[in-house]
Amino acid sequence: MGEYTKEYSKIVGYTVQSITMDDESFPGCELYGLVLTKGKQKRIAWVLRDIEGNGDGFLDIEEVQ
């Protein structure tokens, strides 16, 4: 399995409910994410270029309270 398997396994079984955007965390850059739900659990999978935000693609999974 690839190096991102552990991170991506956090969203197995979730359903995409909507799309969200964050334009405040990195001035001059819009970040887009997939809002995911499974029962009452909610996560956002932020679409980045890599873990640091540059280079190849990466999803950063955030739990939402």
MDAnalysis code that builds the backbone (N, CA, C; Angstrom):
import MDAnalysis as mda
import numpy as np

u = mda.Universe.empty(195, n_residues=65, atom_resindex=np.repeat(np.arange(65), 3), trajectory=True)
u.add_TopologyAttr("name", ["N", "CA", "C"] * 65)
u.add_TopologyAttr("resid", np.arange(1, 66))
u.add_TopologyAttr("resname", ["MET", "GLY", "GLU", "TYR", "THR", "LYS", "GLU", "TYR", "SER", "LYS", "ILE", "VAL", "GLY", "TYR", "THR", "VAL", "GLN", "SER", "ILE", "THR", "MET", "ASP", "ASP", "GLU", "SER", "PHE", "PRO", "GLY", "CYS", "GLU", "LEU", "TYR", "GLY", "LEU", "VAL", "LEU", "THR", "LYS", "GLY", "LYS", "GLN", "LYS", "ARG", "ILE", "ALA", "TRP", "VAL", "LEU", "ARG", "ASP", "ILE", "GLU", "GLY", "ASN", "GLY", "ASP", "GLY", "PHE", "LEU", "ASP", "ILE", "GLU", "GLU", "VAL", "GLN"])
u.atoms.positions = np.array([
    [0.840, -1.184, 0.000],
    [0.000, 0.000, 0.000],
    [0.884, 1.245, 0.000],
    [0.331, 2.341, -0.469],
    [1.071, 3.587, -0.561],
    [1.227, 4.283, 0.777],
    [2.044, 5.319, 0.769],
    [2.362, 6.038, 2.000],
    [1.179, 6.818, 2.589],
    [0.163, 7.126, 1.790],
    [-0.969, 7.898, 2.283],
    [-2.121, 7.014, 2.764],
    [-1.962, 5.707, 2.738],
    [-3.037, 4.776, 3.081],
    [-3.615, 5.034, 4.463],
    [-2.774, 5.252, 5.469],
    [-3.255, 5.477, 6.839],
    [-4.146, 6.719, 6.906],
    [-3.732, 7.806, 6.272],
    [-4.521, 9.044, 6.283],
    [-5.838, 8.851, 5.533],
    [-5.786, 8.265, 4.360],
    [-6.982, 8.112, 3.543],
    [-7.968, 7.108, 4.113],
    [-7.500, 6.153, 4.910],
    [-8.415, 5.165, 5.497],
    [-9.377, 5.821, 6.495],
    [-9.087, 7.055, 6.920],
    [-9.961, 7.781, 7.850],
    [-11.321, 8.118, 7.242],
    [-11.454, 8.030, 5.915],
    [-12.723, 8.410, 5.287],
    [-13.452, 7.232, 4.652],
    [-12.964, 6.020, 4.853],
    [-13.640, 4.835, 4.317],
    [-15.026, 4.733, 4.954],
    [-16.045, 4.567, 4.141],
    [-17.412, 4.448, 4.625],
    [-18.155, 5.762, 4.745],
    [-17.469, 6.879, 4.547],
    [-18.109, 8.192, 4.602],
    [-18.764, 8.517, 3.260],
    [-19.730, 9.429, 3.285],
    [-20.433, 9.882, 2.088],
    [-20.156, 11.362, 1.880],
    [-19.881, 11.745, 0.641],
    [-19.669, 13.157, 0.321],
    [-21.021, 13.870, 0.380],
    [-21.112, 14.911, 1.235],
    [-22.344, 15.669, 1.395],
    [-22.309, 17.005, 0.662],
    [-21.125, 17.637, 0.637],
    [-21.012, 18.945, -0.012],
    [-19.547, 19.297, -0.197],
    [-19.331, 20.469, -0.738],
    [-17.996, 21.026, -0.957],
    [-17.871, 22.264, -0.077],
    [-16.680, 22.500, 0.488],
    [-16.449, 23.692, 1.287],
    [-15.186, 24.390, 0.797],
    [-15.019, 25.650, 1.179],
    [-13.846, 26.417, 0.785],
    [-13.319, 27.182, 1.990],
    [-12.006, 27.291, 2.084],
    [-11.338, 28.085, 3.121],
    [-10.406, 29.049, 2.400],
    [-10.701, 30.337, 2.506],
    [-9.830, 31.335, 1.871],
    [-9.129, 32.205, 2.908],
    [-9.128, 31.747, 4.182],
    [-8.521, 32.529, 5.256],
    [-7.215, 31.927, 5.789],
    [-7.055, 30.620, 5.745],
    [-5.871, 29.970, 6.329],
    [-4.576, 30.339, 5.612],
    [-4.654, 30.461, 4.291],
    [-3.489, 30.811, 3.488],
    [-3.867, 31.989, 2.608],
    [-3.555, 33.229, 3.032],
    [-3.935, 34.411, 2.246],
    [-3.511, 34.288, 0.784],
    [-4.442, 34.625, -0.104],
    [-4.166, 34.564, -1.536],
    [-4.347, 33.181, -2.132],
    [-4.800, 32.214, -1.331],
    [-4.964, 30.839, -1.800],
    [-6.294, 30.291, -1.299],
    [-7.097, 29.760, -2.194],
    [-8.358, 29.136, -1.805],
    [-8.145, 27.635, -1.668],
    [-8.544, 27.069, -0.524],
    [-8.479, 25.627, -0.311],
    [-9.889, 25.065, -0.432],
    [-10.020, 23.937, -1.097],
    [-11.312, 23.293, -1.250],
    [-11.299, 21.949, -0.549],
    [-12.449, 21.583, -0.001],
    [-12.556, 20.325, 0.710],
    [-13.878, 19.636, 0.457],
    [-13.876, 18.327, 0.673],
    [-15.083, 17.525, 0.575],
    [-15.632, 17.336, 1.979],
    [-16.878, 17.736, 2.213],
    [-17.531, 17.538, 3.507],
    [-18.126, 16.135, 3.489],
    [-17.677, 15.300, 4.436],
    [-18.041, 13.885, 4.475],
    [-18.788, 13.567, 5.761],
    [-19.787, 12.690, 5.678],
    [-20.517, 12.277, 6.872],
    [-20.670, 10.759, 6.900],
    [-20.756, 10.240, 8.130],
    [-21.067, 8.832, 8.379],
    [-21.835, 8.824, 9.687],
    [-23.166, 8.678, 9.605],
    [-23.999, 8.831, 10.792],
    [-23.883, 10.262, 11.296],
    [-23.530, 10.422, 12.575],
    [-23.365, 11.761, 13.159],
    [-21.932, 12.261, 13.051],
    [-21.039, 11.427, 12.525],
    [-19.635, 11.833, 12.380],
    [-19.476, 12.677, 11.121],
    [-18.602, 13.685, 11.205],
    [-18.379, 14.591, 10.084],
    [-16.889, 14.863, 9.949],
    [-16.399, 14.835, 8.731],
    [-14.996, 15.125, 8.436],
    [-14.922, 15.972, 7.178],
    [-13.803, 16.655, 7.046],
    [-13.521, 17.382, 5.808],
    [-12.214, 16.830, 5.249],
    [-12.246, 16.465, 3.987],
    [-11.040, 16.028, 3.286],
    [-10.571, 17.214, 2.442],
    [-9.552, 17.926, 2.951],
    [-9.020, 19.092, 2.245],
    [-8.139, 18.612, 1.097],
    [-8.356, 19.172, -0.086],
    [-7.607, 18.791, -1.275],
    [-6.383, 19.701, -1.365],
    [-5.206, 19.127, -1.090],
    [-3.948, 19.866, -1.122],
    [-3.053, 19.304, -2.217],
    [-1.959, 19.976, -2.462],
    [-1.005, 19.448, -3.430],
    [-0.153, 18.356, -2.812],
    [0.258, 18.516, -1.556],
    [0.925, 17.469, -0.786],
    [0.791, 17.825, 0.684],
    [1.433, 17.115, 1.580],
    [1.283, 17.360, 3.012],
    [1.574, 18.811, 3.363],
    [2.568, 19.412, 2.736],
    [2.928, 20.807, 3.007],
    [2.159, 21.778, 2.113],
    [1.398, 21.258, 1.150],
    [0.630, 22.128, 0.263],
    [1.311, 22.418, -1.058],
    [2.386, 21.684, -1.389],
    [3.045, 21.875, -2.684],
    [3.464, 20.513, -3.231],
    [3.521, 20.386, -4.530],
    [3.913, 19.107, -5.119],
    [2.708, 18.244, -5.470],
    [2.894, 16.918, -5.413],
    [1.845, 15.963, -5.787],
    [0.616, 16.064, -4.891],
    [-0.489, 15.500, -5.306],
    [-1.756, 15.583, -4.597],
    [-1.785, 14.892, -3.249],
    [-2.588, 15.439, -2.323],
    [-2.733, 14.897, -0.980],
    [-4.067, 15.339, -0.407],
    [-4.735, 14.462, 0.354],
    [-5.945, 14.832, 1.087],
    [-5.608, 14.920, 2.565],
    [-5.917, 16.042, 3.187],
    [-5.712, 16.224, 4.638],
    [-7.078, 16.053, 5.286],
    [-7.234, 14.998, 6.113],
    [-8.523, 14.662, 6.712],
    [-8.655, 15.340, 8.079],
    [-9.711, 16.150, 8.229],
    [-9.955, 16.891, 9.471],
    [-11.281, 16.438, 10.083],
    [-11.264, 16.082, 11.374],
    [-12.507, 15.781, 12.087],
    [-13.195, 17.089, 12.434],
    [-14.502, 17.129, 12.275],
    [-15.292, 18.315, 12.591],
    [-16.168, 17.989, 13.782],
    [-16.155, 18.860, 14.778],
    [-16.960, 18.647, 15.987],
    [-18.348, 19.156, 15.796],
])
